[in-house]
Amino acid sequence: MVRSGHPVQMKARVRELRGTAELLAAEDLQFLVWGGSERDIFPRDAMRALEHIGGLVAGAFSSDAGELVGLVVGLPTAQSHVQHSHLLAVHPAWRGTGLAVKLKQFQAEWGRERGITQIEWTYDPLRAINAQLNIHRLGAFATTYIDDFYGEMGGINAGIASDRLVAVWTPGSLPARPPQDAELPAINDPRTGDWRPGAEEAPAVLLHIPADLPGLLDEHPEQAVTWRQQTRGAFHALFGRGYRVCDFRRGAQPAYVLTAG
């Protein structure tokens, strides 16, 4: 059992999973993190098959109890130098400890040893905590937006279309970014997400997202749906004009930074 003490003082070791018991623990961790039903997780038989064909199924184990507290799964693609990262899960008690970065660093090193130089994955662009990790901390960029990628989902993803950004990460490389304190024009309303078509003219712009999507889904689901619809249109318009997501700014009014060209 994960201890209730402050997890930042605890350590974890990342390695590939071994055996059925650890794959079952990986299923349990997914249920804990995302909720939903068996349809909403990556099952143990698929993880076992993935290991067999050369994919990555790795976990973070707490140093004190040896429990699985993090999971990362990577799939081979048609391009031998590119891996698709299907999922990243961190036990709720370990959030904010840097464990997600540690899992991604393991994935990058595992891939480097096998000639993989680029890792791609999809994530919900309205979840600020994921944007902070993927875009700002790791340095991934994005130029592709996919409407309702998974269709209707359950658990924490219920009640809203499963739109996804495609993050592209070249470990060890950062995209060019405006300074963090640079004043940039916003193309949508930071309070409602309302987007103004035609506002995307500057070399670099801000695209705001809600500060707390889970809270909106719980308390004001109609507002969450509006944010999805408005930002969907804005992302498509920006990407269609050659902009790319290069950074993310956290805070009371979180926003993506997109640059032209």
Residue pairs with C-beta under 8 A, 6 or more apart in sequence:
1 65
1 67
2 62
2 65
2 67
2 69
2 91
2 93
2 94
3 10
3 64
3 65
3 93
4 93
7 93
7 94
7 97
8 96
8 97
10 62
10 63
10 64
10 94
10 97
11 62
11 63
12 60
12 61
12 62
12 63
12 69
12 70
12 94
12 99
12 102
13 60
13 61
13 63
14 58
14 59
14 60
14 61
14 70
14 102
14 103
14 106
15 58
15 59
15 61
16 51
16 56
16 57
16 58
16 59
16 110
17 23
17 26
17 47
17 51
17 57
17 58
17 59
20 44
20 48
22 59
22 68
23 44
23 47
23 48
23 57
24 44
25 59
25 67
25 68
26 44
26 47
26 57
26 59
26 68
26 71
27 41
27 43
27 44
28 68
29 59
29 68
29 69
29 70
29 71
29 89
29 91
30 40
30 41
30 42
30 71
30 87
30 89
31 41
32 91
32 92
33 89
33 90
33 91
33 92
34 40
34 41
34 89
34 155
34 156
34 157
35 154
35 155
35 156
36 153
36 154
36 155
36 156
36 157
36 158
37 154
37 155
39 154
40 153
40 154
40 155
40 157
42 73
42 86
42 87
47 57
47 73
50 56
50 57
50 73
50 75
51 57
53 76
54 76
54 114
55 73
55 74
55 75
55 76
56 72
56 73
56 74
56 83
56 107
56 110
56 111
57 71
57 73
58 71
58 72
58 73
58 103
58 106
58 107
58 110
59 68
59 69
59 70
59 71
59 72
60 68
60 69
60 70
60 71
60 90
60 94
60 99
60 102
60 103
61 67
61 68
61 69
62 69
68 91
69 90
69 91
69 93
69 94
69 99
70 88
70 89
70 90
70 91
70 94
70 99
70 100
70 102
70 103
71 87
71 88
71 89
71 103
72 85
72 87
72 88
72 89
72 103
72 104
72 106
72 107
73 85
73 86
73 87
73 88
74 83
74 84
74 85
74 86
74 107
74 110
74 111
74 119
75 83
75 84
75 85
75 86
76 83
76 84
77 83
77 84
77 120
80 115
80 116
81 115
81 116
81 117
81 118
82 116
82 117
82 118
82 119
82 120
83 107
83 111
83 116
83 118
83 119
83 120
84 119
84 120
84 121
85 107
85 119
85 120
85 121
86 121
88 100
88 103
88 104
88 121
90 99
90 100
90 103
95 129
100 133
101 133
101 137
101 138
104 133
104 138
104 169
105 171
107 119
108 119
108 169
108 171
108 172
110 116
111 117
111 119
111 171
112 171
117 170
117 171
118 168
118 169
118 170
119 169
119 171
120 166
120 167
120 168
120 169
121 134
121 166
121 167
121 169
122 146
122 149
122 164
122 165
122 166
122 167
123 130
123 131
123 134
123 164
123 165
123 167
124 130
124 157
124 162
124 163
124 164
124 165
124 213
125 131
125 145
125 163
125 164
125 165
125 209
125 231
125 235
125 256
126 163
126 209
126 210
126 213
126 224
126 227
126 228
126 231
127 213
127 214
128 209
128 210
128 211
128 212
128 213
128 248
128 250
128 254
131 209
131 248
131 254
131 256
132 248
132 250
132 254
134 140
134 167
134 169
134 248
135 141
135 142
135 167
135 245
135 246
135 247
135 248
135 256
136 247
136 248
136 249
136 250
138 169
139 169
139 173
139 174
139 175
140 167
140 168
140 169
141 167
141 168
141 175
141 244
141 245
141 246
142 165
142 166
142 167
142 168
142 244
142 245
143 166
143 168
143 239
143 243
143 244
143 245
144 165
144 166
144 239
145 163
145 164
145 165
145 166
145 232
145 235
145 236
145 239
146 163
146 164
146 165
146 166
147 161
147 163
147 232
148 161
148 162
148 163
149 162
149 163
149 164
150 157
150 162
150 164
151 162
152 158
152 162
153 162
156 214
156 217
158 217
159 217
159 221
159 224
159 225
160 217
160 221
160 224
160 225
160 228
161 225
161 228
163 228
163 232
165 235
165 245
175 244
175 246
175 247
176 246
176 259
177 246
177 247
177 257
177 259
178 184
178 204
178 247
178 257
178 259
180 247
180 249
182 204
184 202
184 204
184 205
184 206
184 257
185 199
185 202
185 205
185 206
186 205
186 206
186 207
186 208
186 255
187 195
187 196
187 199
187 200
187 205
187 206
187 207
187 234
187 238
188 194
188 195
188 196
188 199
188 207
188 208
188 230
188 231
188 234
189 195
189 208
190 208
190 253
190 255
192 223
192 226
192 227
192 230
193 208
193 209
193 210
193 226
193 227
193 230
193 231
194 230
195 230
195 231
195 233
195 234
195 237
197 233
197 237
199 205
200 234
200 237
200 238
200 241
200 243
202 260
203 259
203 260
203 261
204 257
204 258
204 259
204 260
205 238
205 243
205 257
205 258
206 249
206 255
206 256
206 257
206 258
207 231
207 234
207 235
207 238
207 255
207 256
207 258
208 253
208 254
208 255
209 227
209 231
209 254
209 255
209 256
210 216
210 223
210 224
210 227
210 254
211 251
211 252
211 253
211 254
213 224
213 227
216 223
216 224
216 227
217 224
238 258
241 260
242 260
242 261
243 258
243 259
243 260
244 258
244 259
245 256
245 257
245 258
246 257
246 258
246 259
247 256
247 257
248 254
248 255
248 256
248 257
249 255
249 256
249 257
